Amino acid sequence: MTAACRLARVPSPRMRIIRTIPELAALHGGVFVPTMGALHDGHFALVREASRLSATLNGSAPVVVSIFVNPTQFNDPADLARYPRTLDKDAAGCAAAGADIIFAPDVQTMYPPGAPIAVPTLPEVATRPGLEDAHRPGHFAGVCQVVRRLFDLVCPAAAVFGEKDWQQLQVLKAMTLQERLSIRIVGAPTVRDDDGLAMSSRNVFLSADERTRALSISRALREASRHSTIAAAEAAMKAGITEQGLLIEYAVIRQAFTLMPLDSGPSPDSPARALIAARCGRVRLIDNAPWPAGN
Ligand code: AMP
């Protein structure tokens, strides 16, 4: 057992669901996990990581999970309308993973009518790479707006985000620095199903056939590591995914933190990341991994 495991707290039997801002006042300084609900084991791993962090900070720092389907980060109204909502199941999983509080505000609480919530200035990693920024216009403005607002309300000491949304993680690290917030941003590894598919709340919309074809994405990330040049790795990723009938938005190797093209190969100071977005039927999937693997 690792030291971190020994420090992990027991599941929280008294977890509460709160919906209003005044109820957050007594909970500042905690470890925060922002989500949109429809939670799966990837999310619960973040909550467990938050619980471990809380134990290392000072055992009484509350673990706060927010569940809010943020309308401002959806660039497709149909995607927003059908986004799964499963609060009871989410609450049971959060309690088992060590959450103390679920903050589940409604839209009026987050965005009070007549009181516009500012969008922070977007860092370059949210606007320049031509990846999620180009394919989901307005998405990072919505993400930064809601996370900044949640940070103001929850006032955490640390916040945990998944590496599954790698560009988002870089954007939020940069935004936190730029806004001079003293919040530690912690990344947690992507949780996958046994067959390699990255867990996602949207996977429930995949048919059995689509789910099988979607495996070409994680396979492509593994395949990329067998190639020693960026061009060969990108070509191999694209071939494997296209062969399965998915529509690629991007399948690239980039500098891991700026997400810009690399001038030369990766180095210990400047690692690289393979990043993929592709549509499988009506489901948009994203995934990423270090390139080459293990870096
Ligand atoms: P979401 O509610 O899906 O927008 O995601 C909430 C948080 O969970 C974000 O920080 C995501 O990066 C993270 N997350 C989603 N899926 C996974 C996964 N499979 N593994 C690890 N973290 C994840």
Boltz pocket constraint, residues with backbone or C-beta under 6 A from the ligand:
constraints:
  - pocket:
      binder: B
      contacts: [[A, 34], [A, 35], [A, 36], [A, 37], [A, 42], [A, 43], [A, 45], [A, 46], [A, 160], [A, 161], [A, 162], [A, 163], [A, 164], [A, 165], [A, 188], [A, 189], [A, 190], [A, 191], [A, 192], [A, 198], [A, 199], [A, 200], [A, 201]]
      max_distance: 6.0
